[in-house]
Amino acid sequence: MRKVLVITYYWPPAGGPGVQRWLKFTKYLPEFGFQPIVYIPENPKYPIVDENLVDEVPKGIQILKQPIKEPYKWAGLLSKKKTKTISSGIIQEKDPSFLEKVLLWIRGNFFIPDARKNWVKPSIRYLAKVIADEGIETIITTGPPHSLHLIGLGLKEKYSVQWIADFRDPWTSIGYHKKLRLTKTSQKKHKKLEAEVLTSADKVVVTSNLTKNEFEAITDKPIKVITNGYDDDLTLVNLDSGFTISHMGSLLTRRNPIALWKAIQELIQENEAFKNSLQIQLAGVVGDEVLQSIKEFGLESHVKRLGYLSHGQVLKVQQKSQVLLLLEIDSEETKGIIPGKLFEYLNAKRPILAIGPEGWEAGKLVTQTQSGSVCVQNDTTCLKNVLLDWFQSYQKGELHCKSVGVGQFHRKALTESLVKFI
């Protein structure tokens, strides 16, 4: 088997979407003649932990670890809650505290490209011997955190290896980048590092066509779109008896679907049966401003907060829900963001209500697979019509999802695509 070194920050017991992609690639790579060797931090500060995912690590896989020094430990001395919130990606939009502003400024300007920058040089030194001893010909770095691409950059400069840089998200164009209070000098540093990685890597993998187009303006290296996907073969379950609308994952402030809350409020006022059947389920971290909006629209009694769920629990909730909710920030830079949860939604085979920017790539996938309906953020009429139509089908026991072309997003099929690119 050909050996491939995978350099990743997120690995079980890390929870959340960042861990799934390479956990599943490494599961299927041996079936295509590749032996993955995984390099991860020994003592990471994961914002979300899911111990159940440890059982999904492929048996016998070689895992290498080295210590990492992260700033969140000392930052936590100032405010443990604020530090964990920022490291999770929940950035207060309205009236951030002075401490939040300071932490964001420090994070954005002292830790470029991110808080794992101090792991780069020790990793390059450690992996140099690994490459020689194991006969590694291909290394793959996956980010964010984009510091891991700098490990690939350092190894590429020293050794004759093929380096593939995998971008699960864009770098400088991602929405939260604007929230880091970057100085002009820091912005230039990010741009410089991004260009250096993209022009030095032998090949680049991205998760959306818009990100591919963005990077093609920076580099002429081969770029392949390999989306996220799903893996689990699900068993049949009984649907919820109520009309459940479920959102999985963190519901950040800028994703707050005001038009949806308004549409639901109007339907509750106009339709007694809808009022009696509705339950909105929110799994994961929910921003304070989102909760305030729910309260303002009088929806508190219809909302059930599920908190953080293990991956296995998420799959069950998705399957049982009447409707699955997919949300994205309404902005130009989010049009190419395809949330990883979309593919597990597709596997659950429940109608998807996608709300995001016009021209959203994830929305196009929902349309192409005939797996639900897409509305732009502020279109209350669209949302109201879709929900009423689906509710009427639910009342008849006829709310189904007859999607097509979903098999292409199975993790094994995606791994085959990766192998061909390697």
C-alpha positions in Angstrom: 0.0 0.0 0.0 1.1 3.6 -0.7 1.5 5.6 2.5 -0.1 9.0 2.9 0.4 11.3 5.8 -2.7 13.2 6.9 -2.1 16.2 9.1 -5.2 17.3 11.0 -6.1 19.2 14.1 -9.6 17.8 14.6 -9.8 14.1 15.5 -11.9 12.1 18.0 -12.8 12.9 20.7 -13.3 16.2 18.9 -17.0 16.8 18.2 -18.6 19.0 15.6 -18.4 19.0 11.8 -14.6 19.5 11.4 -13.7 15.9 12.5 -16.0 13.9 10.2 -14.3 14.6 6.8 -10.9 13.0 7.5 -12.2 10.4 10.0 -14.2 9.0 7.0 -11.5 9.5 4.4 -9.1 7.5 6.5 -11.7 4.8 6.9 -12.0 4.1 3.2 -8.5 5.0 1.9 -7.2 1.4 2.5 -9.9 0.0 0.2 -8.2 2.0 -2.6 -4.6 1.0 -1.8 -3.6 3.8 0.5 -2.4 3.4 4.1 -3.2 6.6 6.0 -0.9 7.7 8.8 -2.6 10.4 10.9 -0.8 13.2 12.7 -2.7 15.1 15.4 -2.1 17.2 18.5 -1.5 15.3 21.8 -3.3 17.8 24.1 -5.7 19.9 22.0 -8.3 22.3 23.5 -11.3 21.2 21.5 -14.4 23.5 22.0 -16.7 20.5 21.5 -16.0 16.9 22.6 -17.9 13.7 21.6 -16.3 10.7 23.2 -18.6 8.4 21.2 -16.6 9.2 18.0 -13.5 7.5 19.4 -15.3 4.2 18.6 -15.4 5.3 14.9 -11.6 5.6 14.5 -10.5 2.9 12.0 -9.0 -0.1 13.8 -5.3 -0.4 13.5 -4.7 3.0 12.0 -1.3 4.6 12.8 -1.8 7.8 14.8 1.1 10.1 15.6 0.8 12.8 18.3 2.9 15.7 19.5 2.2 18.3 22.2 0.6 21.6 21.2 0.6 24.9 23.1 -2.6 26.9 22.6 -3.4 30.4 24.0 -7.0 29.5 25.0 -5.6 28.2 28.3 -4.2 31.5 29.5 -7.0 33.5 27.9 -9.4 31.4 29.9 -7.8 32.9 33.1 -9.4 36.2 32.0 -12.8 34.7 31.1 -13.3 31.0 30.6 -16.8 31.5 29.2 -15.8 34.2 26.7 -12.7 32.2 25.6 -14.7 29.0 24.9 -17.4 31.0 23.1 -14.9 32.7 20.8 -13.0 29.4 20.1 -16.3 27.8 19.2 -17.0 30.5 16.6 -19.8 32.3 18.5 -19.0 36.0 18.1 -21.3 38.5 19.7 -22.7 40.8 17.0 -24.4 43.4 19.1 -22.7 45.3 21.9 -19.7 43.0 22.5 -18.0 43.5 25.8 -14.7 45.2 26.2 -13.1 41.9 27.1 -14.6 40.3 24.0 -13.1 43.0 21.8 -9.7 42.6 23.4 -9.7 38.8 23.0 -10.8 39.0 19.4 -8.1 41.7 18.6 -5.4 39.5 20.3 -6.6 36.4 18.5 -6.7 38.1 15.1 -3.5 40.0 15.2 -1.1 38.1 17.5 -2.0 34.6 16.2 -1.7 34.5 12.5 -3.1 32.6 10.8 -4.7 31.2 14.0 -4.2 30.1 17.5 -2.4 26.9 16.5 0.5 28.7 14.9 3.0 27.6 17.6 2.5 23.9 16.6 4.0 24.5 13.1 7.7 24.5 13.7 7.8 21.6 16.2 5.6 19.6 13.8 7.9 20.2 10.9 10.9 19.0 12.9 9.0 15.9 14.2 7.5 14.9 10.8 10.8 15.1 9.0 11.9 11.8 10.5 8.5 10.3 10.0 8.7 11.1 6.2 12.1 9.5 6.0 11.4 6.4 8.1 7.9 5.6 6.6 8.8 6.4 3.0 6.0 9.0 2.8 5.4 10.2 -0.8 2.2 12.2 -0.2 1.2 14.5 2.6 -2.3 16.1 3.1 -3.0 19.0 5.3 -6.5 20.0 6.2 -7.7 23.3 7.5 -9.0 25.3 9.2 -7.1 25.8 11.3 -4.9 27.0 8.4 -1.7 26.8 10.5 -1.7 23.1 9.5 -1.2 24.2 5.9 2.0 26.0 7.1 3.2 22.6 8.3 2.7 21.3 4.8 4.5 24.3 3.4 7.5 23.7 5.6 7.7 20.0 4.7 7.3 20.8 1.0 10.2 23.2 1.1 12.5 20.6 2.6 11.5 17.3 1.1 10.5 15.8 -2.2 6.9 14.9 -1.4 3.6 15.6 -3.0 1.6 18.0 -0.9 -2.2 18.3 -1.1 -3.9 21.2 0.8 -7.5 20.5 1.7 -9.6 23.5 2.5 -12.8 22.6 4.4 -13.6 26.3 4.4 -12.1 29.3 2.6 -9.3 31.3 4.3 -9.4 35.1 4.0 -12.9 35.3 2.5 -14.8 33.5 5.2 -17.3 35.5 7.1 -15.9 35.5 10.6 -12.5 36.8 9.3 -14.1 40.3 9.3 -14.9 39.9 13.0 -11.4 39.4 14.1 -10.6 43.2 14.2 -7.5 42.7 12.0 -5.2 45.5 11.3 -4.2 46.3 7.7 -0.8 44.6 8.4 -2.5 41.5 9.7 -4.8 41.4 6.7 -1.8 41.5 4.4 -0.1 38.7 6.3 -3.2 36.5 5.9 -3.3 37.2 2.2 0.4 36.5 1.8 0.2 33.2 3.6 -2.9 32.1 1.7 -1.2 32.8 -1.6 2.0 31.1 -0.5 0.1 27.9 0.5 -2.0 27.9 -2.7 0.9 28.4 -5.0 3.3 26.0 -3.2 1.0 23.0 -2.7 1.1 20.5 -5.6 -2.7 20.1 -5.5 -5.6 21.8 -3.7 -8.9 20.3 -2.6 -12.0 22.4 -1.7 -15.6 21.7 -0.7 -17.4 24.1 -3.1 -17.2 25.4 -6.7 -17.2 29.0 -5.5 -14.2 28.4 -3.4 -12.5 26.7 -6.4 -13.3 29.8 -8.5 -11.9 32.1 -5.8 -8.6 30.1 -5.5 -8.2 29.8 -9.3 -7.7 33.6 -9.3 -4.7 33.0 -7.0 -3.0 29.8 -8.2 -2.7 27.7 -11.4 -2.3 24.5 -9.4 -4.9 21.7 -9.9 -8.0 22.3 -7.7 -10.6 19.6 -7.1 -14.0 20.0 -5.5 -14.7 17.2 -3.1 -17.7 18.0 -0.9 -18.4 16.7 2.5 -20.7 13.7 2.7 -22.5 11.1 4.7 -21.5 7.6 5.8 -24.1 5.9 8.0 -26.6 3.3 6.7 -29.6 4.3 8.7 -32.3 1.9 10.0 -36.0 2.8 9.7 -37.4 4.8 12.6 -40.8 6.2 13.4 -41.3 9.9 12.6 -42.1 12.4 15.3 -45.9 12.6 15.9 -45.8 16.4 16.0 -44.8 18.7 13.2 -41.1 19.0 14.1 -38.7 21.5 12.5 -35.2 20.6 13.5 -31.9 22.5 13.2 -28.7 20.6 13.9 -25.5 22.5 15.0 -24.5 25.9 16.3 -27.0 28.6 15.4 -24.8 31.7 15.2 -26.1 35.2 15.5 -25.9 36.2 11.8 -27.8 33.0 10.9 -30.8 34.2 12.9 -33.7 33.5 10.5 -36.0 36.5 11.4 -38.2 35.9 8.4 -38.8 32.3 9.4 -39.8 33.2 12.9 -42.2 35.8 11.4 -43.7 33.2 9.0 -44.1 30.7 11.9 -45.7 33.4 14.1 -48.3 34.2 11.4 -49.1 30.5 10.8 -49.6 30.0 14.5 -52.0 32.9 14.6 -53.9 31.8 11.5 -53.9 28.0 11.9 -54.9 26.4 15.2 -53.9 22.9 14.0 -50.4 24.2 13.1 -50.1 25.9 16.5 -51.0 22.6 18.3 -48.7 20.4 16.3 -45.5 22.6 15.9 -42.3 22.0 17.7 -39.0 23.6 16.8 -35.9 21.6 17.9 -32.5 23.3 18.2 -29.5 21.1 18.8 -26.2 22.7 19.7 -25.1 26.2 20.8 -27.8 28.8 20.3 -26.8 32.5 20.3 -28.4 34.9 22.8 -29.7 37.1 20.0 -31.4 34.1 18.4 -33.1 33.2 21.7 -34.2 36.9 22.1 -35.8 36.8 18.6 -37.6 33.6 19.4 -39.0 35.3 22.6 -40.0 38.4 20.7 -42.0 36.4 18.2 -43.8 34.5 21.0 -42.3 31.1 20.0 -40.7 30.1 23.3 -43.4 27.5 24.1 -42.8 25.9 20.7 -39.0 25.6 21.0 -37.2 22.7 22.5 -33.5 23.1 23.1 -31.7 19.8 22.8 -28.2 21.0 23.8 -25.1 19.3 22.4 -25.9 15.8 21.0 -23.5 13.1 20.1 -23.2 12.3 16.5 -25.3 9.2 16.9 -28.1 11.2 18.6 -28.0 13.8 15.8 -28.6 11.1 13.2 -31.6 9.8 15.1 -33.2 13.3 15.5 -32.7 14.0 11.9 -34.4 10.8 10.8 -37.4 11.3 13.1 -38.0 15.0 12.3 -40.7 16.1 9.9 -38.6 19.0 8.5 -34.9 19.7 8.6 -33.7 23.3 8.7 -30.5 24.5 6.9 -29.4 28.1 7.5 -26.7 30.3 6.2 -25.7 33.9 6.6 -27.1 36.2 3.9 -23.9 37.6 2.4 -21.8 37.4 -0.7 -18.9 35.5 1.0 -21.2 32.7 2.2 -22.6 31.7 -1.2 -19.9 29.0 -1.5 -20.4 27.6 2.0 -22.0 24.1 2.0 -22.6 23.1 5.6 -21.5 19.5 6.3 -24.8 18.8 7.9 -26.5 19.1 4.5 -25.2 15.7 3.5 -26.4 14.0 6.6 -29.7 15.7 6.1 -29.8 14.2 2.6 -29.1 10.8 4.1 -32.0 11.2 6.6 -34.4 11.6 3.7 -36.6 14.2 5.3 -37.6 17.5 3.6 -35.0 20.2 3.9 -36.0 23.9 4.3 -32.9 25.8 3.1 -32.6 29.5 3.9 -29.6 31.4 2.7 -28.3 33.9 0.2 -29.4 34.1 -3.4 -27.2 31.8 -5.5 -26.2 29.8 -2.4 -24.4 26.6 -3.6 -25.9 24.5 -0.8 -29.4 25.7 -1.9 -28.6 24.5 -5.5 -27.7 21.1 -4.2 -31.1 20.9 -2.4 -32.8 21.8 -5.6 -30.7 19.4 -7.8 -31.4 16.5 -5.5 -35.1 17.3 -5.1 -34.7 17.1 -1.4 -36.6 20.2 -0.2 -37.2 23.9 -0.8 -35.0 26.9 -0.9 -35.9 30.4 0.2 -33.8 33.5 0.5 -33.3 35.0 4.0 -36.0 37.7 4.0 -38.7 36.0 1.9 -41.4 35.5 4.6 -44.0 34.6 1.9 -41.9 31.8 0.4 -41.2 30.4 3.9 -44.9 30.6 4.9 -46.1 28.9 1.7 -43.6 26.1 2.0 -44.4 25.4 5.6 -48.1 25.5 5.1 -47.8 23.1 2.1 -45.7 20.7 4.1 -47.9 20.9 7.1 -50.9 20.0 5.0 -49.0 17.0 3.6 -48.0 16.1 7.2 -51.7 16.1 8.3 -52.4 13.6 5.5 -49.4 11.4 6.4 -47.9 12.3 3.1 -44.9 14.4 3.9 -42.1 12.5 2.2 -38.7 13.3 0.6 -38.1 11.6 -2.8 -34.6 12.8 -3.4 -32.4 11.8 -6.3 -28.7 11.5 -6.9 -27.7 11.4 -3.2 -25.4 8.4 -3.5 -22.6 10.5 -5.0 -22.1 12.0 -1.6 -21.5 8.8 0.3 -18.1 8.9 2.0 -16.8 5.9 0.0 -17.6 7.5 -3.3 -16.0 10.8 -2.2 -12.8 8.9 -1.1 -12.6 7.2 -4.5 -12.7 10.7 -6.0 -9.9 11.8 -3.7 -7.8 8.8 -4.6 -8.1 9.5 -8.3 -6.9 13.1 -7.6 -3.9 11.9 -5.5 
